[in-house]
Amino acid sequence: MTIHGVVDNDIYPARFGGSQRSFGLARGLARAHRVRVLCVVPNRCEGAAEERVAGVELRRRKAWHTSLAWRLEQAKLAPLFAAESGHRGNAARYAAELAAPAHGAGGAGVTDRPDVVTADLNVSAVLERAKAPLRVYTSHNVEFDRFTHAAPPVALRASWANRLRAIEQRAVSRADLTVVCTDDDARRMRELYGASAEQLVVIPNGFDETELRAPLPGERDAARAALGLARDEYVAVFVGADWGPNREALAALTERVMPALASEGVKLLVVGTVTRALAGRREPWLIAHGEAPAILPLLHAADAGLNPVLSGGGSNVKVPTYLAAGLAVVTTPFGVRGYAPLEPHVVVAEVDAFADALRARPAGHGARGMRAPEALGEYAWGRLGEKLGEDMERRLRSAAGTKGAA
């Protein structure tokens, strides 16, 4: 198959949940298919206009209205998805960009005719413009629900929520297939938008099996030494991008969990842009690292990965990420949604019980010298992308058979 996709962010390097999902699935699809992804990015993006990574052909095109939408959200005037209007106006151009020969070919070559076109929500108008036998809406959450529960503090939020619901309704209705993260998301797509079971496929969130692994001998000590950690300190890590549910989770850790452990040799390592919420904090148990181009050494410095999330949509990539790095995992019941096969391998507790869970100093499979849980393999992005490709092929065969019978 030839698969063309459109997203409204730069997906490589994949530094947060949404880009990890987009690039991870594309990489898995590229194992057996030709995959091209158009990344509509802000003007400040420094990535190459064209690049091939792990078999995925990436094309980056800058759009000024994405930066405008970000500024409007910062000014509390409009949410980030306001950029959808600009993307809708450019949908025909995006479709043409996807189908055109590579710039490096000097304009030569035959325009591609994809078998499949995929699009994220804010660029889903492309599904109405692109010509392909199978059109796929690649959702990351039930966005209406996420906005309702964790809307940014912008004016006229109820009006924006209604607008977002209309955008999501249109995406689901125009698509032949909607990809969701969890069974709960599939249920909500049916309830909100009347999608049939056959129009939905559940592809959970996963982890990068090409990068993540338990530490080799000596790596843990080296990683801890780089952070100035003592050998007997127990380190819990929280990784997250700077958005509402992660800020809420981090506040729960810093206000309700860690103070109870202040004298017990437990430290909290926070990694990612969510550290912006820690401005001015200087507790001795807190290490704020910020965004890291290479996360594995930071995970190797820790004993446990924390996922105290209480809200949000989709599912949390933190859970399989921590497990793949060999860590123990402590998560809320909400935080393990979408990962039922992994529940026996994590500690599930309400936030107020996190301190007790950490007092027990749980050890992950890496510290115990054991292999990763067998169930984890099904959450490798490569395997998940392959499964999505198999589903797409099945649908194309079915559609071709129906057309031939007619």
C-alpha positions in Angstrom: 0.0 0.0 0.0 0.9 3.6 -0.4 -0.2 5.6 2.7 -0.2 9.3 2.9 -0.7 11.1 6.2 -1.2 14.7 7.4 -0.5 15.9 10.9 -0.4 19.4 12.4 2.9 19.1 14.3 6.4 17.9 13.8 6.5 14.2 14.6 10.3 13.7 14.5 12.0 13.7 16.8 8.9 12.5 18.8 9.1 14.3 22.1 5.5 14.1 23.5 2.6 11.7 23.4 0.9 12.9 20.3 4.1 12.9 18.2 5.2 9.6 19.6 1.9 8.0 18.5 2.0 9.5 15.0 5.6 8.7 14.3 5.5 5.3 16.0 2.5 4.1 14.0 4.0 5.5 10.8 7.2 3.7 11.5 5.4 0.4 12.0 3.3 0.9 8.9 6.5 1.6 6.9 7.8 -1.9 7.7 5.6 -3.3 4.9 4.2 -0.2 3.1 5.3 3.1 1.5 4.5 5.8 4.0 4.7 9.6 3.5 3.7 12.1 6.2 3.1 15.8 5.7 3.9 17.7 8.9 2.2 21.2 8.9 4.5 23.0 11.4 4.9 26.5 12.8 7.2 29.0 11.1 9.8 28.6 13.9 10.3 24.9 13.1 13.9 24.1 12.1 13.4 20.6 10.6 14.4 19.8 7.1 11.7 20.3 4.4 12.2 16.7 3.4 13.6 13.8 5.4 13.5 10.0 5.5 13.5 8.4 8.9 13.0 4.7 9.7 11.4 4.2 6.3 9.0 7.1 6.7 9.2 10.0 4.2 8.6 13.2 6.1 7.6 16.5 4.4 7.5 19.6 6.6 5.6 22.7 5.4 5.3 25.8 7.5 2.0 27.5 8.2 1.9 30.9 10.0 -1.6 30.3 11.3 -0.4 27.6 13.6 1.8 30.1 15.5 -1.1 32.5 15.5 -3.4 29.9 17.2 -0.7 29.3 19.8 -0.5 33.0 20.6 -4.2 33.3 20.8 -4.3 30.5 23.4 -1.6 32.1 25.4 -3.6 35.3 25.4 -6.7 33.2 26.6 -8.7 34.3 23.5 -9.0 31.0 21.7 -7.9 27.4 22.0 -5.1 25.9 19.9 -7.6 24.0 17.7 -8.6 27.4 16.3 -5.9 26.7 13.7 -8.3 24.2 12.1 -9.9 27.0 10.2 -6.6 27.8 8.5 -5.9 24.2 7.8 -9.4 23.7 6.3 -8.7 26.6 3.9 -5.4 25.0 2.9 -6.7 21.4 2.7 -6.5 21.2 -1.1 -2.9 22.4 -1.0 -2.0 19.9 1.6 -3.4 17.1 -0.5 -1.5 18.3 -3.5 1.7 18.5 -1.4 1.3 14.9 -0.4 0.8 13.6 -3.9 3.5 15.7 -5.6 6.9 14.1 -6.5 9.7 14.8 -4.0 11.4 18.2 -4.4 14.8 16.4 -4.7 13.6 14.8 -7.9 13.7 18.2 -9.6 9.9 18.1 -10.2 10.2 14.9 -12.2 8.2 11.8 -11.5 4.6 10.6 -11.4 2.2 12.1 -8.9 1.4 9.5 -6.3 -2.1 8.1 -6.0 -2.3 6.8 -2.4 -4.3 3.7 -1.4 -4.9 5.3 2.1 -5.0 8.9 3.3 -4.9 9.5 7.1 -5.3 12.8 9.0 -5.3 14.1 12.5 -8.2 16.2 13.7 -7.1 19.7 13.0 -6.1 18.8 9.4 -9.0 16.3 8.9 -10.4 18.5 6.1 -7.8 16.8 3.9 -10.0 13.7 4.0 -12.6 15.7 2.0 -10.0 16.7 -0.6 -7.7 13.8 -1.0 -8.6 11.0 -3.4 -8.0 7.5 -2.0 -10.0 4.3 -1.6 -9.6 4.4 2.2 -9.8 7.7 4.2 -8.7 7.4 7.9 -9.2 9.8 10.8 -6.4 9.2 13.3 -7.7 10.3 16.6 -5.5 10.7 19.7 -8.4 11.2 22.1 -12.1 11.9 22.0 -11.2 15.6 21.7 -14.6 16.9 22.7 -14.4 15.0 26.0 -10.8 16.1 26.6 -11.7 19.7 26.0 -14.7 19.5 28.3 -12.7 18.1 31.1 -9.5 20.0 30.7 -10.2 23.1 28.6 -7.6 25.8 28.6 -8.7 29.0 30.3 -10.0 30.8 27.2 -13.0 33.0 26.7 -16.3 31.5 25.6 -15.3 27.9 26.4 -18.8 26.5 25.9 -19.0 27.9 22.4 -15.5 26.5 21.6 -16.5 23.1 22.9 -19.5 23.1 20.6 -17.3 24.0 17.7 -14.8 21.3 18.5 -17.6 18.7 18.7 -18.7 19.8 15.2 -15.2 19.4 13.8 -14.8 16.0 15.4 -18.3 14.9 14.1 -17.3 15.9 10.6 -14.0 14.1 10.8 -15.6 10.8 11.9 -18.4 11.2 9.4 -16.1 11.8 6.4 -13.7 9.0 7.3 -14.1 5.4 6.2 -12.2 4.4 9.4 -11.5 6.1 12.7 -8.5 4.9 14.7 -8.9 5.3 18.5 -6.6 4.6 21.5 -9.0 2.6 23.8 -12.2 0.7 24.0 -13.7 3.6 26.0 -12.8 6.0 23.2 -14.5 3.7 20.7 -17.6 3.6 22.9 -17.7 7.5 23.0 -17.2 7.8 19.3 -20.3 5.6 18.9 -22.3 7.6 21.4 -21.3 11.1 20.3 -21.1 10.6 16.5 -23.0 7.5 15.6 -19.9 5.6 14.3 -20.5 1.9 13.8 -18.3 -0.7 15.2 -16.9 -1.5 11.8 -15.9 2.1 11.3 -13.6 2.0 14.3 -10.4 0.2 15.1 -8.6 0.3 18.5 -4.8 0.8 18.3 -3.5 1.5 21.8 -0.6 3.8 22.6 2.8 2.1 22.9 6.5 2.6 23.3 9.5 2.9 21.1 11.1 -0.5 21.1 14.0 0.8 19.1 15.1 3.1 21.9 13.8 1.8 25.2 15.3 -1.0 27.2 16.4 -1.9 30.7 19.8 -0.7 31.7 22.9 -2.7 31.0 25.5 -3.4 33.8 26.9 -0.1 34.9 24.5 2.1 33.1 22.3 2.7 36.1 25.2 3.8 38.3 26.5 6.1 35.6 23.0 7.7 35.0 22.6 8.3 38.8 26.1 9.7 39.1 25.4 12.2 36.3 22.5 13.5 38.4 24.4 13.5 41.7 22.2 10.8 43.2 23.4 8.6 46.1 23.3 4.8 45.6 20.8 4.4 48.5 18.3 7.0 47.4 15.1 5.8 45.8 14.2 7.8 42.7 10.7 8.1 41.3 10.5 9.8 37.8 7.5 11.6 36.3 7.8 12.4 32.6 5.3 14.7 30.9 4.6 17.6 28.5 3.2 20.8 29.7 -0.5 20.4 29.5 -3.4 20.4 32.0 -3.6 16.8 33.1 0.1 16.5 33.6 0.2 19.7 35.6 -2.6 18.4 37.7 -0.7 15.1 38.2 2.5 16.9 39.1 0.7 19.1 41.6 -0.6 16.0 43.3 2.9 14.6 43.6 4.5 17.8 44.9 1.6 18.7 47.3 0.2 15.4 48.5 2.8 12.6 47.9 6.4 13.8 48.2 6.1 15.9 51.4 5.1 12.7 53.3 8.3 11.1 52.0 10.6 14.0 52.6 12.7 12.3 55.3 12.7 8.8 53.8 15.4 9.0 51.1 12.9 9.3 48.2 13.5 11.8 45.4 11.3 13.0 42.6 12.8 13.4 39.2 10.6 15.4 36.8 11.4 15.3 33.1 9.8 17.3 30.2 8.2 20.6 29.6 5.8 20.1 32.5 8.7 21.3 34.7 7.5 24.8 33.8 4.9 24.3 36.5 7.8 24.0 39.1 9.1 27.5 38.7 10.6 28.6 42.0 10.4 25.3 43.8 13.6 24.2 45.5 12.7 21.3 47.8 15.7 18.9 48.5 13.7 15.9 47.2 13.0 17.5 43.8 15.1 17.3 40.7 13.6 19.2 37.7 15.3 18.3 34.5 13.2 19.9 31.7 13.0 18.6 28.2 15.6 16.0 27.2 16.7 15.0 23.7 17.6 11.6 25.1 15.3 10.3 27.8 16.7 6.8 28.4 19.6 7.8 30.7 17.1 9.7 32.9 14.8 6.7 33.1 17.8 4.5 33.9 18.6 6.8 36.8 15.2 6.0 38.4 13.7 3.1 40.3 10.0 3.7 39.6 8.0 5.6 37.0 5.0 7.6 38.3 1.7 8.1 36.5 -0.6 9.9 38.9 -2.9 11.3 36.2 -6.6 11.9 37.1 -7.9 13.3 33.8 -7.3 13.5 30.1 -8.2 11.4 27.0 -6.8 8.5 25.1 -4.2 6.6 27.2 -0.9 7.5 28.8 2.3 6.4 26.9 4.1 6.8 30.3 2.9 3.3 31.4 4.5 1.2 28.6 7.5 3.6 28.4 8.4 3.1 32.1 7.9 -0.7 31.8 10.1 -0.9 28.7 12.9 0.9 30.5 12.8 -1.7 33.3 11.2 0.5 35.9 8.6 -0.3 38.5 5.4 1.6 37.7 3.0 3.2 40.2 -0.2 4.5 38.5 -3.7 5.7 39.3 -6.5 3.4 38.1 -7.4 6.2 35.6 -3.7 6.2 34.4 -3.7 2.5 33.4 -6.8 2.8 31.2 -6.3 1.1 27.9 -3.6 -1.2 29.3 -5.6 -4.1 30.9 -3.0 -6.7 30.0 -0.3 -4.7 31.7 -2.2 -4.2 35.0 -0.7 -7.3 36.7 2.8 -5.7 36.2 2.2 -2.3 37.7 1.2 -1.0 41.1 -2.3 0.6 40.9 -3.2 3.0 43.7 -5.1 6.2 44.3 -2.9 9.3 44.6 -3.3 9.4 48.4 -1.8 5.9 48.5 1.2 6.7 46.3 3.4 7.5 49.4 2.8 4.1 50.9 3.4 2.5 47.5 6.8 4.2 47.3 7.7 3.4 50.8 7.6 -0.3 49.7 10.3 0.7 47.2 9.0 -1.5 44.4 11.6 -2.8 41.9 11.1 -3.1 38.2 12.1 -6.0 36.0 15.4 -4.3 35.1 16.5 -4.1 38.8 15.5 -7.7 39.4 17.4 -9.0 36.4 14.2 -10.3 34.8 12.9 -10.1 31.3 10.2 -7.5 30.4 6.6 -8.8 30.7 5.6 -10.8 27.7 2.4 -8.7 27.3 4.5 -5.5 26.8 5.7 -6.7 23.4 2.2 -6.1 21.9 2.6 -2.4 22.7 5.7 -1.8 20.7 5.0 0.9 18.2 6.4 -1.2 15.3 3.9 -4.0 16.1 1.0 -1.6 16.6 1.7 0.0 13.2 1.8 -3.5 11.6 -1.6 -4.3 13.1 -3.0 -1.0 11.7 -1.6 -1.9 8.3 -3.2 -5.3 8.4 -6.5 -3.8 9.2 -6.2 -1.3 6.4 -5.3 -4.0 3.9 -8.3 -6.0 5.0 -10.6 -3.1 4.4 -9.2 -2.4 1.0 -9.6 -6.0 0.0 -13.2 -6.0 1.2 -14.0 -2.8 -0.6 -12.4 -4.1 -3.8 -14.3 -7.4 -3.5 -17.6 -5.5 -3.0 -16.9 -3.3 -6.0 -16.0 -6.3 -8.2 -19.2 -8.1 -7.2 -21.2 -5.1 -8.1 
